[in-house]
Amino acid sequence: MSDSIEKATQPRDLLGEILLPDTPKEVEAGYRTLAERARTQDFGLIEDDVVVLDTETTGLSFSECQLTEIAAARLRGREIVDTFRTFVNPGQPIPKNIQVLTHITDLDVADAPTPREAVAQLAEFVGGAPVLAHNATFDRTFIERVPGGHEVSDLWVDTLALSRIALPRLATHKLQDMAEAFGCASVSHRALDDVEALAGMWRIILCALTDLPRGLLATLSNMQPEVEWAYRPILSFLALEDPDAEFSLVAARHKLVASAPAQARADVDNLEAMPHAPSAEKIARAFGPSGVVSKMYESFEPRPSQADMAQEVREALETQTFRAIEAGTGVGKSMAYLLPLAIYAKLNNVTCGVATKTNALTDQLVTHELPALAAALHDGLTYTCLKGYDHYPCLNRLNRAVTADLPIEEAMNNGRSRNVVAADMLTAIAVTYAYVCQSVEGDIDALGIRWGSVPRRLLTTTYKDCKRRDCPFFPNLCLLHGARRRAAAADVVVTNHSLLLKNVEADGMVLPPIRNWVIDEAHSFEGEARRQWAREVSAERVRLLFEQLGGSKTGAIGTALSFASSHEAATPTMGLLSKAASSASSAMVSSADFFDEVRKLSNLASRGGYDMATLWLGQDVRASDEWANVVQAAGEFVRRLDGVRHDLEGAGKIISGLTSSEDNPANPVAAQIDDAVRELRDFIASAEVITDATDDSYVFYAELPMTQRRVGSERLVAEKLDIGAELANRWYPEMRSVTFSSATMSVDGNFSHFNDATGLSRLDASQHREVSLPSCYDFDRNMSVVAVRDLPDPRERGYLDALVDLLFDVHVSMGGSVLTLFTNRREMEMAYSKLEPRLAERGLSVAMQERGSSVRRLSRRFIEDQSLSLMALKSFWEGFDASGDTLRCVVIPKLPFASPKDPLVQERGERDRAAWRRWSLPEAVLAVKQAAGRLIRSSSDSGVLVLADSRVSSKGYGKVFLKSMPTSNVTTLGTDTIGRYLESWCASHK
């Protein structure tokens, strides 16, 4: 019997498929016996009378959609003793996609009760009993927006969040996935079926909760007793089974984590012998027809560009030089750099690094490419992922969060009540506790925490605030430092641009000593460095600072005063702390004066009708009376803040010297003071750099509110001007090799802009090399570029109408599936208002990226609806993948030149007469190349790029854009012929 047939006959391990990798064996064993134990375990009164509920609706919008079905089941013990089910007449047509999903048709609901009648029947069935629902917020909102809906129940329990506490090692908590994995009823997106599945999962969730470490349930149920929290009664009841248990997170982590860390690799710089790279022959064989790479894919075809790129990476490692490699879509860049890096790491027993643009790309490498490569290599491969500090739970802060005041004010801008925000924080704390008690390593990105209600600082720390050796979890018990130590022992470490740049800023103290790097998606590296290395003084930051400091009864000062008043050894700090509280109050007054003066800078900004204005703090502004007043107010503000710092620092030294014990918990108090002092130091340093404005390595600017409703959004910012110089001076001397990789680096075949931006031009010519590798896709055949020659200038009166006419012709000719990328929100909104009704008359739909809309949700909607078109802004110019007929045309109404008012543009122009051609032009060309890259994501894709800006045809620099495109199939047309051209193109590419 063949291997494939044998595998097909083996039963699927459904639970194994949704367990997170590296789940500890004893935890996995517990999960695998849950279904059996849940059938016999007795949970007493907690399961005596509960109602499981599910609804179906016409869509996801609470304001526009309606109920179509309600189902519920009453549980007593292990049995369903009664059920309820009714269709609901929504009073509106059910969308076709919802009919396909739920199998509920307009005919089914035609004679059904109205929402009010159906909810009244439900209320009678429930009778006020506790209600269980998976994602209860959704069901409860739809029920309670119907008159009488509030009578259904006062206690709704969200089993989605509760399952995250009970089963933190699952990769998914979707009801369908869990029900299948644990052998419960299947989920069919019909309400009653879903109810039966959840009824089966309920006892499994309860059983899993009792498996959590002894005492943890009591600890969680006793958190912040003044907060009304739906899970408290459940956790409290289950905790009664073991009333004398005491919980210690340190003990739980000790039990979970092996005491002996992996052996760290040597720093390449400390090797006794010269490191050696794999041979060119070995790399060539690896990418050949029967090589290592061929073992990783079912259907493998050698790609010359992929093999060439791997050789370039190999040579960079061997010669200890730098590379800029532009590799088009379809080359297979990831494996081209991973394999030579991996072999080099194993040959020399060192660690190599890969930095990507986003955590999503990081996860892609760690969950797909690297596991496949590890399986293909005969001696395997070790690898790990490192993210920033704010992606890992800080166990020290987690312990503090149980008893410390919740930072509710930081999350009160989302329209939720104080209790709802506080309850979300308690849920986040509970989920995180459960996760760290069952996970040797891992981050908190997939824990389902509502970050809109939960400030990250509640559960995470920063590089500056980390206690390190003063923390009881350092280093092995800590998820972050444990990850760093494991990374130091791995062949390949994958991280993101952000963390790598923070490591440069911190002089190598964040990451292991890695001397060989590949920077993927390198076109974004300069921009990320500018953001990471910026300094900021903002009204929002000051608000958080004063909340952190507090006063005589709140924040770090209040906590320390309370401690000092009840502990005789700490009484010498009372005077210092009282003085700090007084100074903080005075500083708060000074901050108001300071930001009053900052807002007056808006008198110097151009008024473009926007809520916010950006003002370059150039010589003219710095010579103004308004700026002089800002500097004077800043001086007073900083002086008072420094007084707070001085007094808090003195108090902190005394308190931290006290012995911590159960009766004298000094260290948590000292930790709060230390956090506040560090933030004060950093804020004061930033304020001084910005107001002095003498460091010419920065460009300075202000973001200012132009309307009353935006008051409180003002910021003063200092950004590094020349990132290339910073990299060349601060990072490159420490590196053996750095390979930059991206699909968009060159402008008209020239790498000079990229080399300037990243500092490669500052190296000796022998130290770096640039290579452009062609895509394996046939762009000339599958992609066309149309340049529009006769649209009016955007400043002319008839421009918008002409643009809308053009967009209408494009959409109709293509039959939809058009992505229009704007550089200006107002222009997009005006175009949409004119275009949408015209397209609707032709049966075509177009969506728009509205303010505050979810980019992820909008992307999913566009991808799922093949004929839908989209009008969007910057977030869709790159990193958005929609292959196949979902996207067949990209339109760029206006070339994406940076605004002449942009502070960076003005500062560069002040220092360099050729700045526009050196910076603005190539940056716009690269942005257009990125947009063009949205069209061809696979070998079978085809599409048209429409450049609707007539400057492409009328200006000399327009040729630079056209010559930089991945296809030579370029046509210049007038607006009167574009429709016919696109119809012909569509006919020829069916």
N, C-alpha and C positions, 0 to 999 in steps of 0.2 A: 504494500500500500504506500502511495506517495506521501511525502510530508504534508502537502497541501490538503489531501483527502483526510489524513489523520487529524490535522488541526481542525478541519471542518466538522469532524464527528465529536470532538471534545466539547463538553458544555462550556458556555461562556461563564467566566467569573465576573458577574455583574458588579459585585461589591468591590472586587479588586480593581475594576476599571475606574471606579470613582474615588478610591482611596488615594490620598496624596502620596507621591513618591517618598521613600525614606520614613514612612510611618513606623514607629518602634514596634517590634514584633509582639510585645505583650499588649500594646494598644490594639493592634490589628486583631489579635486573638480575641480580645474582648468584644470588638465590633462583630466578629464572625459568629459569636454565640448569642448575640442580642435577640434575634428573632425567636430562637428556641426558649431563652429565659423569659422573654416577654409574654409567652403563652401561659406561663404558670405563676409568674411573680404577682403578688397581691399588693396593690397600692392604696387600699383602704378608701377612705372618704373622698379622696381627690378624684377618683374616677366613678363616684357613685351616681352623679347626675350632671353630665356635660353634654353640650350640643355641638356637633361638628357641622360646619356650614361652608358652602361654596356658591358663588354666583357666576353667571355668564352675562356679558354686556355687549353692546354694539361697538365698543372700542375702549380705548384707555383714558380718554379725556373725561374728567369729572364734570366739566362744565357743558360738554356737548353730547355725551353719550348716555345711554339708558340701559336699565336692566332688561335681559331677555329670558333669564331662567334663574330660579332660586331652588336650592336643595339643601336639606339638613337631615341629620340623624341624631337621635338621642342615644347616648352610651350609658350603660350601667355595667361596670366591671368590664368583662371581655366581650360583651354582647351589644349589638344594636337592637334596641327594644322598640324603636318607632322611627319612621321616616317621614319626611315632608318633601314634596316636590311640586313646583308649578312653573309653567311658562309665564312670561310677563310680556304684555303688549307694550313695546317701547314707544309707540306713537310715532315712529320714524322707520324708514327702510333699514334693514340689516345689510351692512356692506358685504359685497361678494366674498372678500377675503375672510370675514368673520363667519360667514355661512360655511365656507370650506373648512375652517378651523373647528367650529363647534357642531356642524351639521344641523344647526337650527335655522329654519327658513322663515320667510315672511308668512307663509301659510301656517306654520306651526303656532305662531303667536297671534294670528289674526283674531281669534275669539278668546284669547287668554285674558286674565284679570289685568287691570291697570296696575302700575307700580304701587299706588296707594293701597289698592285692595290686596295685592300680593303680600306687601310688607305687613299689613294688618293680620293676615293669616299666619305669617311667619312669627309675629310677636306672640300670637296666641299659642303657637306650637312651642316656642322657646320658653315662654313663661318666666323670663328673667334669669334663666340658668346661665352659667358661664358659657361663652361661645368660643370655640376653637376655629381658626381659619388660617390658611397658609397665605401669608402676605395680607394680614387682617386689615391693614390700613385701606387697601383697595376695596375689599368687600364691605367693610364698615362704612366707608365714605359713601358708597353707592346706596347702601341701605338707609343711612341716616339723613341723606339729602332728600329722601322721600318723606313727606309729612307722616308722623307717627313712627318713623324709623328709630328714634331715640328710645322708644318703649321696648325694643327687642331685648336689650341686655345692657347692664352697666359694666360688665367685665368681658372684654374681648382679649383673647390670648393669641398672639401671632406665633403660630407654630414654625414659621420660617425662621424668625429670630431665635426662638427657643431651640430649634434643631441645630442652629449654629453654636449655641452654648453646649448642647448635649453631645454633638458629633462634630467637633472642630476639625477632624482630620479628613473630612469629605471634601473633595474638590468641587462638588456641586450640592446644593441643598434644594434643588428643584424637586417638587413633590413626585413627579414622574420618575426621575432618576432614583430617588431614595426608595420609592415604593417597589420598583423593579428589583433593586439591589437587595432589599430585605424580604422579598417575597410577599408583599402586600398586593392588594387589588391594583390593576393597571389604571393608568390615567388616560382618559380619552377626550379631555376638554368638554365633557358633558358634566354638569354640576353634580349629579348623584353619583356617578362613577368616581369623580374626584373626592367626594365626601367619603365614600367607602375606602378609598386608598388612604386618606388622612386618618380615618378611624383606625386602620391597621397600624399606621405609623405612630399614633399617639402613645401607645404602651411602649413601643421601642424607644421613643424619645425619653419617656419617664425612666425606663430601665437604664438608658445611657447616662442620664443625669446622676443616677445613684452610683455609677462607676467612677465619677470624678473623685479626686483625692479626698480623703477623710477631712471633714471640717470645712471644705471649700463652700459647700452649699449654705452652711450657716453664715460664713463670712459674707457671701454674696447677699443673702437675704437680710442681713443686718446693715447693709450699706445705706447711708443717708435715709433714715427711717421717715423723715418728713416728706419724702418724694413718693407720690402715688405711682407705683410701678407694677404693671400687670403680672410680672413673673415672681414677685415677692411671695405671694401666698403659696405658690407651687413649690418654690425652692425651700421656703420655711417649713412646709409640711414634710417634704422629703428629708430635710435635715433632722427631723425628730427621730428618725430611725437610728441615729448615731449621735445622741445629744452631748456626749462628753468629748467628742473628737475635737482636736485643735489643728488648725491649718497653718502650715509654714511653707511659703513659696520657696524659700531657700532649700528646705528639706525635699520638697517635690522636685525641684530642679536637680538636686544631687542624685536623687533616685533615678532620674531620667537620663542624665548626661554622664557619659563615661569620663572618669577623672583624668585619664591620660590623653592629652591632645595629640593630634597627628604631628609628625615631625616636620617642622618648617623647612622649606627649600632654602638653599643658599642664595645670597645676592650674587648676581652674575659678576659684579665688580669684585667679589671676594673669592672667586674660583681660583684655584692654584694654576690650572691650565687654561689656555685660551679656549673659549667656547667654540664649538664647531656646528655647522649647519648641515642639514641633509644634502646629499649630492643632487646635482641637476638630474642625473639619471634616475635616482630614486623617485623624485617628484614626477618626472615624465612617466615612469611606470605606473605610479599611483593614479594618474589621470588617464591612463590608457584603457583599451577595451576590456582587459581582464584585471585591472588594478583595484586598489582599495576602494576608490570612489564608486566603481561599477557595482561593488557588493552592496552598496547602500540604497540602490534604486532598482525597482523591478524592470523598468525599461530605461537603460542608460545609453546615451549617445555621447561620445567624446566631443567636447566643445573646445576648439582651439584657443579662444580667448580666455577661457577658464584656466587652461593649462599654462598659458602665457602669464596670466596674473599670478598664479602660484609660483612660477619661476621668479617673478619680480620680488615677491615677498621673501622667497628663499634667499635670493641674492642680497636683499637688504639686511637680512639676518646675518649672512655670511660676512659681508663687507662692513657691517655696522654703519649703515647709511640710511637715508630717509627717502621715502617714495610718495609721490602723488599719483594715484592710479584712477583714471576715469574709465569706468567700465559700464557699458550700456546695459539696459534691461535685458535679462535673460542670460547674462554671462555666467551666473552662479557664483557671485562674489563671495558669499559666506564660506563655502567649502574651499574656495581658492585661497583664502587666507587662513582658515582654521587648520587645514591639514599641515602645511609647513610649520605653522606656529606650534602645533601639537608635537610634531616629530622633534623639533628643535628643543622644546621643553623637556621631553623624555630623554633625549640624547645627553643633555647637560644637567638633568635633575634640577631645573630652575622653573620658575613660574613666568608665563607670558600672559599678556592682557589684551582684551578686546573691549573697546568702548563704543557703544551705540548711542543713537540720538535719544531714544525713549526706553522706558521700562518695558513697553510692549515688545519692542525689537529684542531687548535683552532676554525676555522670557521665551521668545521664538527660538533663539539660539540654544538656550539651556534645555528647552523641552523637546526640540526636534533635531536640529543639526548635530549638536554635540553628543546626544545619546546614540544617534545613528553612527557617528564616527567612532565612538568608543566601542560599539559592537563590531565594527568592521576591522579595527586595528587588532592585530594578534595579541598584543600585550595590553590592550585596553587603554583607558584614558581617564584621568581624574579631572573634574572641572567643577566650578561653583559659580554662583552669581552673587555679586555684591551691589547693594543699593545704598542710597543715602541714609543718614541717621534717622530721618523722619519716616522711614519705611519699616523700621524695626521697633517692636515694643520695648520700652525701657522698663525693666522689671522694678527698678527703684521707684520710678514715678507711678507705676501701676499700684504698688503697695500704698503709696501716699494717697492715691486717688480715692481709696476706700473711705478714708476719714477726712481728708482735706476738703475745704470748700470747693464746690464745683464751679468752674469758670463759665457760669451761665450767661453772663453779660456778653461774652465773646461770640455767642451764637444766637443772639436775639434779633438778628437782622433778616430772618427768613419767614416771619409771620407766624411762627409757632408760639404756643404759650410757654411760660417758664417751666411748667411741670412736664410738658411734652419734651422740651429740650433736655431737662434734667433726666427724664426717663431714658431718652436716647443715650445719654452719657453712661447711665448705669448699665444699660444693655451692652454698650461697647466695652465697658470694664469687665463685665461677666464673660463676654465672648473671648476677650483677650486672655483672661485668667485661664479659661478652659483650654484655649489653644496652647499656651506656653506650658501647661501641665501635661500635654500630650505630644509636644513637638520639640525635638532636640534643636532644630533650627527652623528658620523660615521668617517671612515678613508678614505684615498685616494688610497687604494690599487686597487680598481676596477674602477678608473676613466679613464683608457686607456691612461695614460700619458706615453710618450716615455722617459723612464728614461735614455736611452742612450744619449739623447740630453738635458735632464733637470736634473741638479744636485739637489739632494733632498734638499740641504740647501737653495735653492731658495724659497721653499714653506714650509719647516719644520724647526723645531729647535731641540736642544738637551737639555738634562736635565741641563747641565751646562750653556747653553746660554739663557734658558727661563727667561723672565723678571719677571714673577709672579706678584707681587703687583704693579710693575711699568708699567704693560701692561694694556691698556684700556679695554681689553677683559677679564681680569682675575676677578673672576674665572668662573662665570656662562656662559658668552658669548663664552668662549673658548671651542672648541671641545675636546681638550685633558683634560683640568682640569675639564670640565663638565663631561666627561666620568669617571674621577677618583672620582668625588663627587657622581655620580650615582652608581659607583662600591661600594663605601663605604656604600650605602644603600641597596645593593642587597644581596640575600641569597648566591649566588654562583658567583664568579668571575673567568673567564677563561682567561689565558694569556699564554705566551710562556716562555721557559726556559730563553731566553735572557733577557726579561724584569724583571723576578723574580731575576735573578742574578745581574742586574743593581740596583735593589732595595736593595739587600744585600750590594753592594758596596756603595750605597748612604745612608746607615744607616736607611733604611725604609722610605725614603722621596718620593719615586716614587709611591708606591702602598699604599692602605689603610692598617691599622694595622690588617693583617690576621695572625692568629696563628695556623691554621690547614690547611695543604696543602696535595694534592695528586700530585705527580710528575709522569706524564705518559711518556712513551718512555724513561724511566730513564737511559737506557744504554748510552744515549748521553749526560747526564747531566754533567759529569766530563769534557768532551771535550769542551762543550759550556762554562763552567765556566773558563776553561783555556784561551779560546779566549776572553771572556768578560773582564777578569781581567788582560790582557796583557798590557804592555806599549810598545810604538813603536816610533822610529824616522826614518822616511823614506824620500827619495828624493821627492816622490809625496806629502807627507804631507807638506814638506817645501815649495814646489811650491804653494800649495793652501794657505799656511799661508802668503807668500809674496803677493799673489794676493789679499788676504783679507786686508792686511795692505796697499798696494798700495804705493803711493809716493806723490809728490807735487800736482798731478792732478788726481790721481786715487785712488780707494779703500777707506778704512775708513779714512786714513790720508788726502787724497785729498778732500773728502767730507767735513771733518771737517775744512780744510783750507778755502775752498770756503765759508762755512757758516760763519767762523770767519771774513773773509775779508769784508763781507757785513753786519755784525751785530756788532755795536759798543761795545755792552756789552761783546762780545766774543773776542775782539781784544787782551786781555791779554794772550790768548792761542796761538797766532801766533808764538811766540818764541818757545814754547814747541813743537808745531806741526812741525815747520820747523826743529827743532832739531831731532824730531822723524823720519822725512822723511830722514834726513841725516844718522841717525843711522841705519834705515832700509836698506838704500843703502849699507852701510858698512857691515851690517850683511849678506846681499846677497852675497857679495864678500867672506865673511868668510864661508858661507855655501858651496860655490863652493870648497874652500880649504878643508873643512871638508869632503865632500863626495869624493873628490879626494883621501884622505887618507883612507876612508872607502873602496873604490874600490881596493886599494892596498892590502887589506886583502885577496883578491882572490889568492895571491901568496902562502897563507897558506892552501888553500882549495884543495881538491883532484879534478882533472879534469876528469869528467866522460863523457865528450862530450855533456853535456847539456847546455842550454842557461844560466841557473841559478845554483848556488851552494849554499848549506847551510853549514855554518861553525859554529860549537860549540865554544863559547867563553869560553873555559876552561882555566885552569891555564897555560898551555903551550902557548896558544895564547895571554893571558893577560901578559905574561912575554916577549913577542916579541917586537922588535923595531917597527914593523908595528902598534901594538896596542898602544904603547906609543905615536906614532905620531897621532893616532886617538884621544886619550884622550887630547893631547895638542891642537889640532885643535878644538875639541869640546869645550874646555874651553874658547877659544877666541870667538867662535861662540855664545855660551851661554851668555858671558859677554856683547856682543853687542846687543843681543836680549833683555837682561834684561834692557839695556839702553832704547830701544824702549818702552818696557813695562812701565818703570818709567815715561817717558815723556808723553806717551799716557794716562796713568792713571791720571796724573795731569791735562791734558787738558780735559779729560772726566769729572772730578769732577766739573770743572768750567762750562762746557757746560750743564751738566745735572742739574745744579742749576738754569739755566735760565728758565723763564716761557714759556711754549709752547703755541703758538697761531697760528692763520692762517698766520700772517705775520712773526712769529718767531718760526718756527718748530724745536726747539732745541732737543726735545726728540728723534726723529728718528736718528739724528746725534750722540747723546750720545749713543744710542742703538748700532750703528755700532762700535763705539769705545769700548764699553763694550764687545761686541762679540769678537773683536780682542784681547783685554786684557786677556780675559778668555782663549782663545786658546794659547796665548803666555805663560801664567802661566803653563798650562797643558803640553805644549811642553817642556818648560824648565825643569819642574819636571821630565818628562820622560827621557830627555837627561841626567840629573844628575844621575838618578837611574841606567841607562844602563852603562854609562861610569865609574861611581864609582865601579859598580859591586861588592859591599860589602854586599848587602842584600841576605843572603843565602836562602831566601824563593823563590828566582827566579832561573830559568835556562835562560842563556843568549845565543843568537845566532845572526848570521848575514846572510842575504840573499844577494848574490852577483852576479852581471852580469858577465858572462864568455864570452860574445860576445859583439861587439860594439853596435849592435842594441838594446840590453837590458840595456844599460847605462841609468840611471834614474830610475831603478827599485830597487835599493839597499835599504835594510832595516836593522836596528838594533832593536832587539826585546827582551823583558824580559817577560817570562811567569811564572806564579806561578807553582812551582814544585809539591807541595803536596796539591791538591784541598781538599782532605779529611780533612786535618788539618784546612784549611781555613773555611770550612763549620762548622766543630765541634766547632771552636772557635768564629766565627763571626755570625753564623746564628742559629744553633741548640739551644743555650741558650734562644733565643727569641721565640722559637716555643713550642706549646703544643703537636702537633703530626705532623709527616710527613710520608706519605706512598709513597714509590717508587714502581712503577709498570712497568713491561716490559715483553716481551716474551723471552728475552735473558739476564739473569743475572748470572746464575750459570755456573760453569765449572766442569764437571763430578759430578754434584750434590752439589758442594761446593760454598758457597757465599762469601768466604773470600776475593777474589779479588774485588768484588763489594763493600763489606763493607769497605775495605781499600780505594778504590777510592772515596767513598762518605763520609768517616769519621764515618760511623756507628760503626766501630771497636774501635773508640776512646770513645764511650759511655759505660757506665756500662752495663753489660750483661742483666740486668733486664729492661733496657730501650728500647731494640730493639729485633725484632724477624724476622726470615726469613722463608718464606713459598714458596714451589713450587707446583703449581696446574696444573694438567694434562689438555691437550687440549681435547675438546669433539670430535675432529676428530680422525679417525682411521689411525694414521701415519704408524703403522706396516703394514697395508694392502695397503695403498695408496702411500707410499713413500719407495724408496730403495736408499741405499748409495753404490756406487761402489768405492773401493779404488784400484788405479792402482799401481801395485807393481814393474814394470820394465821399466819405462821411465828413460832415462839417467839423470844424474845430470844436472841442468840448466847451469852449467859452462862448460860442455863437448861440444865438437864440434857438435855432432850429435843431440843435444837436440831439436833444433827448428824443424828440419825435422821430428823427431819422434813425437813431439807434434802435428804438422800439420797432420801427418798420423792418429793419434788418433782422432783428431777433425773431420777429414773427415769421419772416420768410425762412429763416434757418430752422426754426422749430417745426414748421409745417413740412418743409422739404425732407427733414430727417425723420419725421414721424415721432418726435419726442426723443428721450434719452440724451438730452443736451445739458451740459454743465457750463453755466456762464459765470466767469470769475471776475468779480469787481474789486476795485481798490478803494472804493468809497461807499460807505453805507447809505448815505442820503441818495446818491445817484442810483444805487440798486433798488431802494425802496420806491423811488419815483418811477423807475422803469418797470418794476413789478406791478405797480398799481395800474399802469396803462396796458401792460402785456397780458396779464393773467386773464381778464375777461375776454380778450380777443381770442386767446388760445382755447378757452372754455367753449366758445361758440364752435370751434373746430373739433371738439372732443378731446383736446389735449390738456394735460395737467402739468402745472409748474408749481414747485414749492420754493420758499425763500428762507434763508437763514435769518430768523428773527432775533431780536435782542434777547439774550438770556437763554436761547434755545440750546438743547443738548446736541453737540456736534455728533456724538456717537449715535444718538437716536435718529437724527436726520440722515446720517450716512446709511444706517440700516434701512430706513424707509426708502431711500433712493435706490439702494441695491435690490431690495425685495420687489419693488414695482418697476418692471423693466421699461415701461413707457414713460415713467415720470421724468420730468426735467427739473433742474435745480439752479437757483441763482444764489451764489454764495460768496464769502469773503476769504480772507487770508488763510483760515484754518483748512481750506479745501485745495489750496494751491499745491501742497505736497503731502505725501504720506497717506493719501486717500486712494484706495484700490477698489475699482469697480470693473472687473473684467467682463468680456463678452458684450452682448448687445445692450447691457444695462447702461453703458456709456459709449456713444458713438461719435460724439462731437463736443469739443471744448471751444468756447468763445471767450476771447479776452477783449472787452470793449476798450480798455485803455492800458497802454504800456505801464508796467508797475514801477515807475521811477519814484524814488523817495521824494517827499515834499521838500521844496526849497527852504521851508520853515523848520524842517527837522533839525534839532540842535547838532547832531553829528554831522549833517551835511553842511551846516553853517560853520561849524568849527573847522572842518576839513577845508572848506572854501577859504576861510580866513588864513589858513596856513599854506595852502597849495593852490595856485591858479589853475592847475590841471586836474583838480579834485573831481570834477564832474565826470570827465572821461576816464579817470583812473578808478573811481569808486562807483558812482551812481549808475553809469552806463552798464558796466559788467554785472553789477548786482541785479539790474533789471533784466538783463539777458538771461542770467542764471535762473531768475524767478520764472521767466517764460519757459525755459527748458524744463523746469520742474513741472509746470502746468501741462506742458506737452507730454510729459511722462505719464500723466494720468490715463492717456488713451490706449497705450499698448502695454498690457500687463502680462500677455501670454503670446505664444506663437500664432494663435488663431485670431487674435484681436485685430480690428481695423478701425480707423477713425479719421476725422478731419479736425484740424486746428484752424479756427478762424480768428485772425488778428484784425480786429475791427478798427484799430487806430490807424488813421490815414498817414501818420508820420512814418510808418514802416515803409511807405512808398515815396513820400515827399522829402524825407530827410536823409542825408548821407549816412547817418548812423543806422538807418533802418536795415541796411545790408548786413550789419553785424548780427542783428537778430536772425535774419533769414539764413545766413551762412552757419549759424550756430545750431540750427535745428537738426534733429537726427535723420531727416529725410531730405533728399534733393528734389522731391516732388513738390515744387512751390509754384503757385499760380497767383497772379495779381488780377483782381476783377473789380468791376463796378457793382454798386448795390443792386442794379437792375438785372444783373445776370447771375447773381450768387444762388438764388433759388433753383434755377434750371441746372446749374453746375452740380449742386448737391443732390438733386434728384437723379441726375445721370450717374453720379458717384455711387449712390445707394444701389442703383440698379446693377452696376458693374461689380459690387462687392457683396451681393447676396450669397 
